Amino acid sequence: MKRVAIVLACVTLVASVLTGALVWQLSRNPPPKHPEISAYTREQLVRVGPYRYCDVFVITQCDVPKTVGTLKVSYRNPIQLSVPPAIARAPWVLIRAYDGGDEPVVSEFRPDSTLAVTIPTVDARRGRLTGFAVQLPTLVRDEQNNEFPWPHAEWSIATIWP
C-alpha cells in the first residue's frame, strides 16, 4: 500500500512540474495583439504587425506602433504575400508603390477570397517595387453625410534593393 502511495505521489509531482513548464513556455511568447501579415522572397520571411490599427466603430481610437517591415528583393524573385484569415475574411486592399510610377497600384480583394498574393518586384511600366501595404477599409461618413472607405488598419513593408 505504501508503495502505491509513493508511486501516485511521484506521478502527481511529475504531472504538476510538466504542467507548470508548459504554462511557462506558452506564456513566454504571448500571441500578437493584432493580426500580422507575412512576406517571403529569396529565403527571407518577414512577419509584420500593423503600422496602424483602429477600432472599427470608433475610427479615431487607434494603436499606432508604426511598424514597417523590410524585405531585400531582386529582379528575379517575386514576393509571396500572405494574410491571415482574420484579415482575409473582410474586404482588404493591397497597395503597391513603384519608383517610376506616380500612382500606386491598388488591388481589392473580396471577403474570404484570397489568403496569398504573388507580387512581382518589377513592373515593365512602373519600374522597381519600393514597397507595399495591406489595408482594411471601413465605410465612414463625414459632416456632409458623404460615405467613403477609410482604412482602419494598415500593414506596411518596404523593399530594399541591392
Phi, psi and omega in degrees: 000319178298320181297318179296319179296320179294317179297317179296322178295319178295317179298317179296318179296314180296317179297320179295316179296316180295321177296316178299318179296320179295315178298317179298315181297316181292328181278345178294320181241081180293153179296152180297151181293324181235161178300155177238147172259162175226149178224141184227136170198146174046050179062026175242137175232131176234133174249133187229131171279177186288149169286319178214140179218112185250156174294132183296325184271333176235084191299344180270354177268104188229147162264130181232077179287346179058038179285128175229122177276160175231147182218125176282128185235168177219172179292328188278328190252120176287171178256136174256110179266134176235135175243144180285163178304330179299330176271314187293340181282354176247165171294136180223161186232138173249125179243123180247135179247139181236151183290338181254006183251137178284323182251140175290159176266124184246127176238132179251141182235135180285159178302141177056030181249332188214128174251344183214147180221137174267127183245116175292144181277346179227136175246133184302325182266332188255343180096210185278144177289127178260342178168173178209160181221149173248132180231148171250109182276151175228141176282128178233163177240141175265186183296333179272010178069022174279135181255134181204156179284142178221131182288123176267348177212145180212137175240141188224139176225128177261146178260147178241123180261147179292000000 
